[in-house]
Each structure stands twice: as C-alpha cells, then as structure tokens.
C-alpha cells in the first residue's frame, strides 16, 4: 500500500465527514488548497509534522490519517 495514497484517502474521507471543503481545510490548517488537493490525490509525501497538523485541523488523531483500510 502506498502511504501517500492511504493518507490522501483518509484525509478526503474525514474532511467530507466533517463537511469541509478543501478551501476550508486549507484555511484552518494553514496549508494551501493546492497542497491539500495534491495530498488527497496521493501526489504529496507528507511529513509526520504535516500529518499531525492536519489531524489537529480536522479534530482527529494523527493515527486516523495513517490507519489502513479495513
């Protein structure tokens, strides 16, 4: 499993469950909308710090962003 794609899918899923747009997530996280888009498409290689900051912005555990599909 490609971790970039896994993180991207988890970010999309959680973002949509929270009712957020990419722009809204970008605003609360401090990352650009372009970065969020690339991340969700599995084109970005997020650092552990990025994963932590995104988790804070989404109100979830950082583990939720790296948890494999069931």
CHARMM internal coordinates of N, CA and C (Angstrom, degrees):
IC EDIT
DIST 1 N 1 CA 1.4681
DIST 1 CA 1 C 1.5198
ANGL 1 N 1 CA 1 C 108.68
DIST 1 C 2 N 1.2986
ANGL 1 CA 1 C 2 N 115.93
DIHE 1 N 1 CA 1 C 2 N 129.83
DIST 2 N 2 CA 1.4619
ANGL 1 C 2 N 2 CA 121.89
DIHE 1 CA 1 C 2 N 2 CA 176.21
DIST 2 CA 2 C 1.5253
ANGL 2 N 2 CA 2 C 108.64
DIHE 1 C 2 N 2 CA 2 C -77.09
DIST 2 C 3 N 1.3149
ANGL 2 CA 2 C 3 N 116.69
DIHE 2 N 2 CA 2 C 3 N 118.74
DIST 3 N 3 CA 1.4658
ANGL 2 C 3 N 3 CA 121.24
DIHE 2 CA 2 C 3 N 3 CA -177.66
DIST 3 CA 3 C 1.5221
ANGL 3 N 3 CA 3 C 112.35
DIHE 2 C 3 N 3 CA 3 C -62.24
DIST 3 C 4 N 1.3253
ANGL 3 CA 3 C 4 N 117.90
DIHE 3 N 3 CA 3 C 4 N -32.71
DIST 4 N 4 CA 1.4685
ANGL 3 C 4 N 4 CA 119.76
DIHE 3 CA 3 C 4 N 4 CA 178.33
DIST 4 CA 4 C 1.5215
ANGL 4 N 4 CA 4 C 110.52
DIHE 3 C 4 N 4 CA 4 C -62.68
DIST 4 C 5 N 1.3206
ANGL 4 CA 4 C 5 N 117.02
DIHE 4 N 4 CA 4 C 5 N -42.97
DIST 5 N 5 CA 1.4634
ANGL 4 C 5 N 5 CA 120.23
DIHE 4 CA 4 C 5 N 5 CA 178.83
DIST 5 CA 5 C 1.5230
ANGL 5 N 5 CA 5 C 111.36
DIHE 4 C 5 N 5 CA 5 C -69.34
DIST 5 C 6 N 1.3214
ANGL 5 CA 5 C 6 N 116.45
DIHE 5 N 5 CA 5 C 6 N -38.24
DIST 6 N 6 CA 1.4611
ANGL 5 C 6 N 6 CA 120.68
DIHE 5 CA 5 C 6 N 6 CA 178.30
DIST 6 CA 6 C 1.5278
ANGL 6 N 6 CA 6 C 111.09
DIHE 5 C 6 N 6 CA 6 C -61.40
DIST 6 C 7 N 1.3234
ANGL 6 CA 6 C 7 N 116.68
DIHE 6 N 6 CA 6 C 7 N -49.25
DIST 7 N 7 CA 1.4696
ANGL 6 C 7 N 7 CA 120.32
DIHE 6 CA 6 C 7 N 7 CA 178.63
DIST 7 CA 7 C 1.5275
ANGL 7 N 7 CA 7 C 109.89
DIHE 6 C 7 N 7 CA 7 C -61.64
DIST 7 C 8 N 1.3140
ANGL 7 CA 7 C 8 N 116.58
DIHE 7 N 7 CA 7 C 8 N -42.78
DIST 8 N 8 CA 1.4693
ANGL 7 C 8 N 8 CA 120.23
DIHE 7 CA 7 C 8 N 8 CA 179.69
DIST 8 CA 8 C 1.5151
ANGL 8 N 8 CA 8 C 112.58
DIHE 7 C 8 N 8 CA 8 C -59.59
DIST 8 C 9 N 1.3290
ANGL 8 CA 8 C 9 N 116.83
DIHE 8 N 8 CA 8 C 9 N -46.17
DIST 9 N 9 CA 1.4689
ANGL 8 C 9 N 9 CA 120.40
DIHE 8 CA 8 C 9 N 9 CA 179.07
DIST 9 CA 9 C 1.5207
ANGL 9 N 9 CA 9 C 111.16
DIHE 8 C 9 N 9 CA 9 C -63.57
DIST 9 C 10 N 1.3319
ANGL 9 CA 9 C 10 N 116.26
DIHE 9 N 9 CA 9 C 10 N -40.73
DIST 10 N 10 CA 1.4628
ANGL 9 C 10 N 10 CA 119.19
DIHE 9 CA 9 C 10 N 10 CA 179.68
DIST 10 CA 10 C 1.5243
ANGL 10 N 10 CA 10 C 111.85
DIHE 9 C 10 N 10 CA 10 C -66.84
DIST 10 C 11 N 1.3239
ANGL 10 CA 10 C 11 N 117.22
DIHE 10 N 10 CA 10 C 11 N -39.36
DIST 11 N 11 CA 1.4705
ANGL 10 C 11 N 11 CA 119.98
DIHE 10 CA 10 C 11 N 11 CA 177.75
DIST 11 CA 11 C 1.5239
ANGL 11 N 11 CA 11 C 110.10
DIHE 10 C 11 N 11 CA 11 C -62.79
DIST 11 C 12 N 1.3318
ANGL 11 CA 11 C 12 N 116.95
DIHE 11 N 11 CA 11 C 12 N -46.32
DIST 12 N 12 CA 1.4739
ANGL 11 C 12 N 12 CA 120.02
DIHE 11 CA 11 C 12 N 12 CA 178.70
DIST 12 CA 12 C 1.5238
ANGL 12 N 12 CA 12 C 110.23
DIHE 11 C 12 N 12 CA 12 C -58.09
DIST 12 C 13 N 1.3176
ANGL 12 CA 12 C 13 N 116.27
DIHE 12 N 12 CA 12 C 13 N -50.32
DIST 13 N 13 CA 1.4635
ANGL 12 C 13 N 13 CA 120.88
DIHE 12 CA 12 C 13 N 13 CA -176.98
DIST 13 CA 13 C 1.5240
ANGL 13 N 13 CA 13 C 111.76
DIHE 12 C 13 N 13 CA 13 C -58.23
DIST 13 C 14 N 1.3132
ANGL 13 CA 13 C 14 N 116.69
DIHE 13 N 13 CA 13 C 14 N -49.23
DIST 14 N 14 CA 1.4656
ANGL 13 C 14 N 14 CA 120.42
DIHE 13 CA 13 C 14 N 14 CA -178.62
DIST 14 CA 14 C 1.5215
ANGL 14 N 14 CA 14 C 111.00
DIHE 13 C 14 N 14 CA 14 C -67.42
DIST 14 C 15 N 1.3292
ANGL 14 CA 14 C 15 N 116.70
DIHE 14 N 14 CA 14 C 15 N -41.58
DIST 15 N 15 CA 1.4678
ANGL 14 C 15 N 15 CA 120.39
DIHE 14 CA 14 C 15 N 15 CA 179.55
DIST 15 CA 15 C 1.5246
ANGL 15 N 15 CA 15 C 110.80
DIHE 14 C 15 N 15 CA 15 C -59.31
DIST 15 C 16 N 1.3367
ANGL 15 CA 15 C 16 N 116.32
DIHE 15 N 15 CA 15 C 16 N -44.80
DIST 16 N 16 CA 1.4663
ANGL 15 C 16 N 16 CA 119.89
DIHE 15 CA 15 C 16 N 16 CA -179.45
DIST 16 CA 16 C 1.5243
ANGL 16 N 16 CA 16 C 111.55
DIHE 15 C 16 N 16 CA 16 C -67.77
DIST 16 C 17 N 1.3339
ANGL 16 CA 16 C 17 N 117.36
DIHE 16 N 16 CA 16 C 17 N -38.94
DIST 17 N 17 CA 1.4718
ANGL 16 C 17 N 17 CA 120.61
DIHE 16 CA 16 C 17 N 17 CA 177.21
DIST 17 CA 17 C 1.5241
ANGL 17 N 17 CA 17 C 111.17
DIHE 16 C 17 N 17 CA 17 C -62.05
DIST 17 C 18 N 1.3309
ANGL 17 CA 17 C 18 N 116.02
DIHE 17 N 17 CA 17 C 18 N -31.80
DIST 18 N 18 CA 1.4696
ANGL 17 C 18 N 18 CA 120.83
DIHE 17 CA 17 C 18 N 18 CA 179.03
DIST 18 CA 18 C 1.5250
ANGL 18 N 18 CA 18 C 111.96
DIHE 17 C 18 N 18 CA 18 C -83.53
DIST 18 C 19 N 1.3414
ANGL 18 CA 18 C 19 N 116.81
DIHE 18 N 18 CA 18 C 19 N -6.77
DIST 19 N 19 CA 1.4577
ANGL 18 C 19 N 19 CA 121.19
DIHE 18 CA 18 C 19 N 19 CA 178.90
DIST 19 CA 19 C 1.5197
ANGL 19 N 19 CA 19 C 113.53
DIHE 18 C 19 N 19 CA 19 C 74.48
DIST 19 C 20 N 1.3253
ANGL 19 CA 19 C 20 N 116.56
DIHE 19 N 19 CA 19 C 20 N 28.55
DIST 20 N 20 CA 1.4578
ANGL 19 C 20 N 20 CA 121.14
DIHE 19 CA 19 C 20 N 20 CA -178.09
DIST 20 CA 20 C 1.5263
ANGL 20 N 20 CA 20 C 111.69
DIHE 19 C 20 N 20 CA 20 C -101.54
DIST 20 C 21 N 1.3094
ANGL 20 CA 20 C 21 N 116.19
DIHE 20 N 20 CA 20 C 21 N 145.53
DIST 21 N 21 CA 1.4571
ANGL 20 C 21 N 21 CA 121.26
DIHE 20 CA 20 C 21 N 21 CA 169.06
DIST 21 CA 21 C 1.5245
ANGL 21 N 21 CA 21 C 108.26
DIHE 20 C 21 N 21 CA 21 C -86.70
DIST 21 C 22 N 1.3213
ANGL 21 CA 21 C 22 N 116.03
DIHE 21 N 21 CA 21 C 22 N 167.64
DIST 22 N 22 CA 1.4609
ANGL 21 C 22 N 22 CA 119.02
DIHE 21 CA 21 C 22 N 22 CA 174.79
DIST 22 CA 22 C 1.5214
ANGL 22 N 22 CA 22 C 110.36
DIHE 21 C 22 N 22 CA 22 C -60.33
DIST 22 C 23 N 1.3114
ANGL 22 CA 22 C 23 N 116.87
DIHE 22 N 22 CA 22 C 23 N -38.34
DIST 23 N 23 CA 1.4609
ANGL 22 C 23 N 23 CA 120.83
DIHE 22 CA 22 C 23 N 23 CA -179.95
DIST 23 CA 23 C 1.5263
ANGL 23 N 23 CA 23 C 111.27
DIHE 22 C 23 N 23 CA 23 C -63.73
DIST 23 C 24 N 1.3191
ANGL 23 CA 23 C 24 N 116.65
DIHE 23 N 23 CA 23 C 24 N -41.36
DIST 24 N 24 CA 1.4624
ANGL 23 C 24 N 24 CA 120.03
DIHE 23 CA 23 C 24 N 24 CA 179.42
DIST 24 CA 24 C 1.5283
ANGL 24 N 24 CA 24 C 110.95
DIHE 23 C 24 N 24 CA 24 C -67.05
DIST 24 C 25 N 1.3249
ANGL 24 CA 24 C 25 N 116.52
DIHE 24 N 24 CA 24 C 25 N -41.38
DIST 25 N 25 CA 1.4649
ANGL 24 C 25 N 25 CA 119.48
DIHE 24 CA 24 C 25 N 25 CA 177.13
DIST 25 CA 25 C 1.5193
ANGL 25 N 25 CA 25 C 110.43
DIHE 24 C 25 N 25 CA 25 C -63.81
DIST 25 C 26 N 1.3083
ANGL 25 CA 25 C 26 N 116.53
DIHE 25 N 25 CA 25 C 26 N -40.06
DIST 26 N 26 CA 1.4602
ANGL 25 C 26 N 26 CA 120.66
DIHE 25 CA 25 C 26 N 26 CA 177.81
DIST 26 CA 26 C 1.5289
ANGL 26 N 26 CA 26 C 110.29
DIHE 25 C 26 N 26 CA 26 C -59.87
DIST 26 C 27 N 1.3117
ANGL 26 CA 26 C 27 N 116.31
DIHE 26 N 26 CA 26 C 27 N -42.84
DIST 27 N 27 CA 1.4660
ANGL 26 C 27 N 27 CA 120.66
DIHE 26 CA 26 C 27 N 27 CA -178.35
DIST 27 CA 27 C 1.5270
ANGL 27 N 27 CA 27 C 111.83
DIHE 26 C 27 N 27 CA 27 C -63.95
DIST 27 C 28 N 1.3280
ANGL 27 CA 27 C 28 N 117.29
DIHE 27 N 27 CA 27 C 28 N -45.10
DIST 28 N 28 CA 1.4661
ANGL 27 C 28 N 28 CA 119.21
DIHE 27 CA 27 C 28 N 28 CA -176.88
DIST 28 CA 28 C 1.5274
ANGL 28 N 28 CA 28 C 112.47
DIHE 27 C 28 N 28 CA 28 C -79.05
DIST 28 C 29 N 1.3302
ANGL 28 CA 28 C 29 N 117.29
DIHE 28 N 28 CA 28 C 29 N -23.79
DIST 29 N 29 CA 1.4687
ANGL 28 C 29 N 29 CA 119.80
DIHE 28 CA 28 C 29 N 29 CA -177.64
DIST 29 CA 29 C 1.5203
ANGL 29 N 29 CA 29 C 113.46
DIHE 28 C 29 N 29 CA 29 C -91.88
DIST 29 C 30 N 1.3382
ANGL 29 CA 29 C 30 N 116.65
DIHE 29 N 29 CA 29 C 30 N -24.28
DIST 30 N 30 CA 1.4584
ANGL 29 C 30 N 30 CA 119.78
DIHE 29 CA 29 C 30 N 30 CA -176.61
DIST 30 CA 30 C 1.5210
ANGL 30 N 30 CA 30 C 113.30
DIHE 29 C 30 N 30 CA 30 C 90.26
DIST 30 C 31 N 1.3329
ANGL 30 CA 30 C 31 N 117.38
DIHE 30 N 30 CA 30 C 31 N -3.29
DIST 31 N 31 CA 1.4590
ANGL 30 C 31 N 31 CA 121.14
DIHE 30 CA 30 C 31 N 31 CA 175.30
DIST 31 CA 31 C 1.5214
ANGL 31 N 31 CA 31 C 108.89
DIHE 30 C 31 N 31 CA 31 C -90.44
DIST 31 C 32 N 1.3181
ANGL 31 CA 31 C 32 N 116.78
DIHE 31 N 31 CA 31 C 32 N 157.11
DIST 32 N 32 CA 1.4599
ANGL 31 C 32 N 32 CA 119.61
DIHE 31 CA 31 C 32 N 32 CA 179.35
DIST 32 CA 32 C 1.5272
ANGL 32 N 32 CA 32 C 110.65
DIHE 31 C 32 N 32 CA 32 C -75.63
DIST 32 C 33 N 1.3152
ANGL 32 CA 32 C 33 N 116.17
DIHE 32 N 32 CA 32 C 33 N 158.06
DIST 33 N 33 CA 1.4571
ANGL 32 C 33 N 33 CA 120.72
DIHE 32 CA 32 C 33 N 33 CA 176.56
DIST 33 CA 33 C 1.5255
ANGL 33 N 33 CA 33 C 109.83
DIHE 32 C 33 N 33 CA 33 C -62.19
DIST 33 C 34 N 1.3255
ANGL 33 CA 33 C 34 N 117.07
DIHE 33 N 33 CA 33 C 34 N -35.30
DIST 34 N 34 CA 1.4615
ANGL 33 C 34 N 34 CA 121.16
DIHE 33 CA 33 C 34 N 34 CA 178.73
DIST 34 CA 34 C 1.5305
ANGL 34 N 34 CA 34 C 110.58
DIHE 33 C 34 N 34 CA 34 C -64.54
DIST 34 C 35 N 1.3344
ANGL 34 CA 34 C 35 N 116.64
DIHE 34 N 34 CA 34 C 35 N -38.69
DIST 35 N 35 CA 1.4680
ANGL 34 C 35 N 35 CA 120.13
DIHE 34 CA 34 C 35 N 35 CA 177.62
DIST 35 CA 35 C 1.5243
ANGL 35 N 35 CA 35 C 110.23
DIHE 34 C 35 N 35 CA 35 C -65.73
DIST 35 C 36 N 1.3338
ANGL 35 CA 35 C 36 N 117.17
DIHE 35 N 35 CA 35 C 36 N -45.20
DIST 36 N 36 CA 1.4646
ANGL 35 C 36 N 36 CA 121.38
DIHE 35 CA 35 C 36 N 36 CA 179.08
DIST 36 CA 36 C 1.5240
ANGL 36 N 36 CA 36 C 109.80
DIHE 35 C 36 N 36 CA 36 C -59.35
DIST 36 C 37 N 1.3151
ANGL 36 CA 36 C 37 N 117.02
DIHE 36 N 36 CA 36 C 37 N -44.24
DIST 37 N 37 CA 1.4606
ANGL 36 C 37 N 37 CA 121.41
DIHE 36 CA 36 C 37 N 37 CA 178.99
DIST 37 CA 37 C 1.5254
ANGL 37 N 37 CA 37 C 111.34
DIHE 36 C 37 N 37 CA 37 C -59.82
DIST 37 C 38 N 1.3190
ANGL 37 CA 37 C 38 N 116.87
DIHE 37 N 37 CA 37 C 38 N -48.74
DIST 38 N 38 CA 1.4592
ANGL 37 C 38 N 38 CA 121.12
DIHE 37 CA 37 C 38 N 38 CA 178.72
DIST 38 CA 38 C 1.5141
ANGL 38 N 38 CA 38 C 112.64
DIHE 37 C 38 N 38 CA 38 C -62.28
DIST 38 C 39 N 1.3153
ANGL 38 CA 38 C 39 N 116.14
DIHE 38 N 38 CA 38 C 39 N -38.05
DIST 39 N 39 CA 1.4648
ANGL 38 C 39 N 39 CA 121.40
DIHE 38 CA 38 C 39 N 39 CA 178.26
DIST 39 CA 39 C 1.5227
ANGL 39 N 39 CA 39 C 110.34
DIHE 38 C 39 N 39 CA 39 C -63.82
DIST 39 C 40 N 1.3290
ANGL 39 CA 39 C 40 N 116.18
DIHE 39 N 39 CA 39 C 40 N -46.68
DIST 40 N 40 CA 1.4586
ANGL 39 C 40 N 40 CA 120.46
DIHE 39 CA 39 C 40 N 40 CA -178.75
DIST 40 CA 40 C 1.5273
ANGL 40 N 40 CA 40 C 112.16
DIHE 39 C 40 N 40 CA 40 C -65.47
DIST 40 C 41 N 1.3135
ANGL 40 CA 40 C 41 N 117.30
DIHE 40 N 40 CA 40 C 41 N -27.13
DIST 41 N 41 CA 1.4668
ANGL 40 C 41 N 41 CA 121.52
DIHE 40 CA 40 C 41 N 41 CA 178.02
DIST 41 CA 41 C 1.5263
ANGL 41 N 41 CA 41 C 112.47
DIHE 40 C 41 N 41 CA 41 C -85.31
DIST 41 C 42 N 1.3258
ANGL 41 CA 41 C 42 N 116.85
DIHE 41 N 41 CA 41 C 42 N -1.52
DIST 42 N 42 CA 1.4589
ANGL 41 C 42 N 42 CA 120.85
DIHE 41 CA 41 C 42 N 42 CA 179.33
DIST 42 CA 42 C 1.5152
ANGL 42 N 42 CA 42 C 113.33
DIHE 41 C 42 N 42 CA 42 C 77.84
DIST 42 C 43 N 1.3167
ANGL 42 CA 42 C 43 N 116.81
DIHE 42 N 42 CA 42 C 43 N 20.14
DIST 43 N 43 CA 1.4646
ANGL 42 C 43 N 43 CA 121.46
DIHE 42 CA 42 C 43 N 43 CA -178.88
DIST 43 CA 43 C 1.5203
ANGL 43 N 43 CA 43 C 113.22
DIHE 42 C 43 N 43 CA 43 C -96.79
DIST 43 C 44 N 1.3080
ANGL 43 CA 43 C 44 N 117.07
DIHE 43 N 43 CA 43 C 44 N -8.36
DIST 44 N 44 CA 1.4660
ANGL 43 C 44 N 44 CA 121.66
DIHE 43 CA 43 C 44 N 44 CA 179.88
DIST 44 CA 44 C 1.5180
ANGL 44 N 44 CA 44 C 109.40
DIHE 43 C 44 N 44 CA 44 C -108.98
DIST 44 C 45 N 1.3161
ANGL 44 CA 44 C 45 N 115.33
DIHE 44 N 44 CA 44 C 45 N 150.66
DIST 45 N 45 CA 1.4562
ANGL 44 C 45 N 45 CA 121.18
DIHE 44 CA 44 C 45 N 45 CA 178.50
DIST 45 CA 45 C 1.5289
ANGL 45 N 45 CA 45 C 107.29
DIHE 44 C 45 N 45 CA 45 C -113.11
DIST 45 C 46 N 1.3445
ANGL 45 CA 45 C 46 N 117.04
DIHE 45 N 45 CA 45 C 46 N 88.46
DIST 46 N 46 CA 1.4591
ANGL 45 C 46 N 46 CA 119.57
DIHE 45 CA 45 C 46 N 46 CA -173.49
DIST 46 CA 46 C 1.5275
ANGL 46 N 46 CA 46 C 112.44
DIHE 45 C 46 N 46 CA 46 C -70.26
DIST 46 C 47 N 1.3162
ANGL 46 CA 46 C 47 N 115.45
DIHE 46 N 46 CA 46 C 47 N 143.29
DIST 47 N 47 CA 1.4591
ANGL 46 C 47 N 47 CA 120.56
DIHE 46 CA 46 C 47 N 47 CA 174.19
DIST 47 CA 47 C 1.5241
ANGL 47 N 47 CA 47 C 108.59
DIHE 46 C 47 N 47 CA 47 C -79.57
DIST 47 C 48 N 1.3112
ANGL 47 CA 47 C 48 N 116.54
DIHE 47 N 47 CA 47 C 48 N 169.21
DIST 48 N 48 CA 1.4614
ANGL 47 C 48 N 48 CA 120.29
DIHE 47 CA 47 C 48 N 48 CA 177.41
DIST 48 CA 48 C 1.5285
ANGL 48 N 48 CA 48 C 110.47
DIHE 47 C 48 N 48 CA 48 C -63.49
DIST 48 C 49 N 1.3126
ANGL 48 CA 48 C 49 N 117.20
DIHE 48 N 48 CA 48 C 49 N -32.47
DIST 49 N 49 CA 1.4662
ANGL 48 C 49 N 49 CA 121.03
DIHE 48 CA 48 C 49 N 49 CA 177.33
DIST 49 CA 49 C 1.5222
ANGL 49 N 49 CA 49 C 109.92
DIHE 48 C 49 N 49 CA 49 C -66.15
DIST 49 C 50 N 1.3251
ANGL 49 CA 49 C 50 N 116.97
DIHE 49 N 49 CA 49 C 50 N -42.29
DIST 50 N 50 CA 1.4674
ANGL 49 C 50 N 50 CA 121.26
DIHE 49 CA 49 C 50 N 50 CA 177.86
DIST 50 CA 50 C 1.5271
ANGL 50 N 50 CA 50 C 110.46
DIHE 49 C 50 N 50 CA 50 C -62.06
DIST 50 C 51 N 1.3234
ANGL 50 CA 50 C 51 N 116.79
DIHE 50 N 50 CA 50 C 51 N -44.86
DIST 51 N 51 CA 1.4653
ANGL 50 C 51 N 51 CA 120.75
DIHE 50 CA 50 C 51 N 51 CA 179.04
DIST 51 CA 51 C 1.5280
ANGL 51 N 51 CA 51 C 110.21
DIHE 50 C 51 N 51 CA 51 C -60.83
DIST 51 C 52 N 1.3117
ANGL 51 CA 51 C 52 N 116.53
DIHE 51 N 51 CA 51 C 52 N -42.36
DIST 52 N 52 CA 1.4678
ANGL 51 C 52 N 52 CA 120.75
DIHE 51 CA 51 C 52 N 52 CA 178.83
DIST 52 CA 52 C 1.5298
ANGL 52 N 52 CA 52 C 111.29
DIHE 51 C 52 N 52 CA 52 C -63.10
DIST 52 C 53 N 1.3205
ANGL 52 CA 52 C 53 N 116.79
DIHE 52 N 52 CA 52 C 53 N -45.37
DIST 53 N 53 CA 1.4693
ANGL 52 C 53 N 53 CA 120.21
DIHE 52 CA 52 C 53 N 53 CA -178.91
DIST 53 CA 53 C 1.5237
ANGL 53 N 53 CA 53 C 111.70
DIHE 52 C 53 N 53 CA 53 C -67.23
DIST 53 C 54 N 1.3294
ANGL 53 CA 53 C 54 N 117.57
DIHE 53 N 53 CA 53 C 54 N -37.96
DIST 54 N 54 CA 1.4609
ANGL 53 C 54 N 54 CA 120.05
DIHE 53 CA 53 C 54 N 54 CA 176.15
DIST 54 CA 54 C 1.5249
ANGL 54 N 54 CA 54 C 110.82
DIHE 53 C 54 N 54 CA 54 C -65.27
DIST 54 C 55 N 1.3200
ANGL 54 CA 54 C 55 N 116.64
DIHE 54 N 54 CA 54 C 55 N -41.20
DIST 55 N 55 CA 1.4646
ANGL 54 C 55 N 55 CA 120.32
DIHE 54 CA 54 C 55 N 55 CA 178.22
DIST 55 CA 55 C 1.5298
ANGL 55 N 55 CA 55 C 110.95
DIHE 54 C 55 N 55 CA 55 C -60.56
DIST 55 C 56 N 1.3260
ANGL 55 CA 55 C 56 N 116.46
DIHE 55 N 55 CA 55 C 56 N -43.36
DIST 56 N 56 CA 1.4707
ANGL 55 C 56 N 56 CA 119.66
DIHE 55 CA 55 C 56 N 56 CA 176.78
DIST 56 CA 56 C 1.5227
ANGL 56 N 56 CA 56 C 110.88
DIHE 55 C 56 N 56 CA 56 C -59.96
DIST 56 C 57 N 1.3222
ANGL 56 CA 56 C 57 N 116.61
DIHE 56 N 56 CA 56 C 57 N -44.81
DIST 57 N 57 CA 1.4612
ANGL 56 C 57 N 57 CA 121.05
DIHE 56 CA 56 C 57 N 57 CA -179.05
DIST 57 CA 57 C 1.5301
ANGL 57 N 57 CA 57 C 111.68
DIHE 56 C 57 N 57 CA 57 C -64.00
DIST 57 C 58 N 1.3331
ANGL 57 CA 57 C 58 N 116.45
DIHE 57 N 57 CA 57 C 58 N -33.39
DIST 58 N 58 CA 1.4635
ANGL 57 C 58 N 58 CA 120.96
DIHE 57 CA 57 C 58 N 58 CA -179.60
DIST 58 CA 58 C 1.5298
ANGL 58 N 58 CA 58 C 112.38
DIHE 57 C 58 N 58 CA 58 C -88.01
DIST 58 C 59 N 1.3206
ANGL 58 CA 58 C 59 N 117.20
DIHE 58 N 58 CA 58 C 59 N -9.60
DIST 59 N 59 CA 1.4601
ANGL 58 C 59 N 59 CA 120.57
DIHE 58 CA 58 C 59 N 59 CA 179.57
DIST 59 CA 59 C 1.5207
ANGL 59 N 59 CA 59 C 113.31
DIHE 58 C 59 N 59 CA 59 C 72.96
DIST 59 C 60 N 1.3375
ANGL 59 CA 59 C 60 N 116.23
DIHE 59 N 59 CA 59 C 60 N 33.10
DIST 60 N 60 CA 1.4634
ANGL 59 C 60 N 60 CA 121.20
DIHE 59 CA 59 C 60 N 60 CA 179.05
DIST 60 CA 60 C 1.5246
ANGL 60 N 60 CA 60 C 109.41
DIHE 59 C 60 N 60 CA 60 C -129.30
DIST 60 C 61 N 1.3176
ANGL 60 CA 60 C 61 N 115.59
DIHE 60 N 60 CA 60 C 61 N 173.33
DIST 61 N 61 CA 1.4507
ANGL 60 C 61 N 61 CA 120.48
DIHE 60 CA 60 C 61 N 61 CA 174.62
DIST 61 CA 61 C 1.5262
ANGL 61 N 61 CA 61 C 109.76
DIHE 60 C 61 N 61 CA 61 C -75.97
DIST 61 C 62 N 1.3190
ANGL 61 CA 61 C 62 N 116.12
DIHE 61 N 61 CA 61 C 62 N 148.83
DIST 62 N 62 CA 1.4623
ANGL 61 C 62 N 62 CA 119.53
DIHE 61 CA 61 C 62 N 62 CA 176.07
DIST 62 CA 62 C 1.5295
ANGL 62 N 62 CA 62 C 110.55
DIHE 61 C 62 N 62 CA 62 C -60.09
DIST 62 C 63 N 1.3211
ANGL 62 CA 62 C 63 N 117.14
DIHE 62 N 62 CA 62 C 63 N -27.21
DIST 63 N 63 CA 1.4544
ANGL 62 C 63 N 63 CA 121.30
DIHE 62 CA 62 C 63 N 63 CA 178.30
DIST 63 CA 63 C 1.5329
ANGL 63 N 63 CA 63 C 112.16
DIHE 62 C 63 N 63 CA 63 C -65.06
DIST 63 C 64 N 1.3260
ANGL 63 CA 63 C 64 N 116.43
DIHE 63 N 63 CA 63 C 64 N -29.34
DIST 64 N 64 CA 1.4602
ANGL 63 C 64 N 64 CA 119.81
DIHE 63 CA 63 C 64 N 64 CA 177.65
DIST 64 CA 64 C 1.5193
ANGL 64 N 64 CA 64 C 112.47
DIHE 63 C 64 N 64 CA 64 C -63.96
DIST 64 C 65 N 1.3174
ANGL 64 CA 64 C 65 N 116.93
DIHE 64 N 64 CA 64 C 65 N -25.34
DIST 65 N 65 CA 1.4681
ANGL 64 C 65 N 65 CA 120.71
DIHE 64 CA 64 C 65 N 65 CA -179.25
DIST 65 CA 65 C 1.5190
ANGL 65 N 65 CA 65 C 113.32
DIHE 64 C 65 N 65 CA 65 C -83.50
DIST 65 C 66 N 1.3301
ANGL 65 CA 65 C 66 N 116.60
DIHE 65 N 65 CA 65 C 66 N -17.96
DIST 66 N 66 CA 1.4677
ANGL 65 C 66 N 66 CA 119.24
DIHE 65 CA 65 C 66 N 66 CA -179.44
DIST 66 CA 66 C 1.5249
ANGL 66 N 66 CA 66 C 112.33
DIHE 65 C 66 N 66 CA 66 C -116.17
DIST 66 C 67 N 1.3173
ANGL 66 CA 66 C 67 N 116.77
DIHE 66 N 66 CA 66 C 67 N 5.54
DIST 67 N 67 CA 1.4804
ANGL 66 C 67 N 67 CA 120.73
DIHE 66 CA 66 C 67 N 67 CA -179.93
DIST 67 CA 67 C 1.5263
ANGL 67 N 67 CA 67 C 109.95
DIHE 66 C 67 N 67 CA 67 C -71.85
DIST 67 C 68 N 1.3429
ANGL 67 CA 67 C 68 N 116.56
DIHE 67 N 67 CA 67 C 68 N 127.65
DIST 68 N 68 CA 1.4698
ANGL 67 C 68 N 68 CA 120.12
DIHE 67 CA 67 C 68 N 68 CA 179.57
DIST 68 CA 68 C 1.5317
ANGL 68 N 68 CA 68 C 111.94
DIHE 67 C 68 N 68 CA 68 C -65.37
DIST 68 C 69 N 1.3183
ANGL 68 CA 68 C 69 N 114.94
DIHE 68 N 68 CA 68 C 69 N 159.10
DIST 69 N 69 CA 1.4689
ANGL 68 C 69 N 69 CA 120.91
DIHE 68 CA 68 C 69 N 69 CA 175.08
DIST 69 CA 69 C 1.5147
ANGL 69 N 69 CA 69 C 108.77
DIHE 68 C 69 N 69 CA 69 C -64.66
DIST 69 C 70 N 1.3023
ANGL 69 CA 69 C 70 N 114.39
DIHE 69 N 69 CA 69 C 70 N 151.10
DIST 70 N 70 CA 1.4768
ANGL 69 C 70 N 70 CA 119.15
DIHE 69 CA 69 C 70 N 70 CA 179.42
DIST 70 CA 70 C 1.5166
ANGL 70 N 70 CA 70 C 110.40
DIHE 69 C 70 N 70 CA 70 C -83.92
END
COOR INIT
IC SEED 1 N 1 CA 1 C
IC BUILD
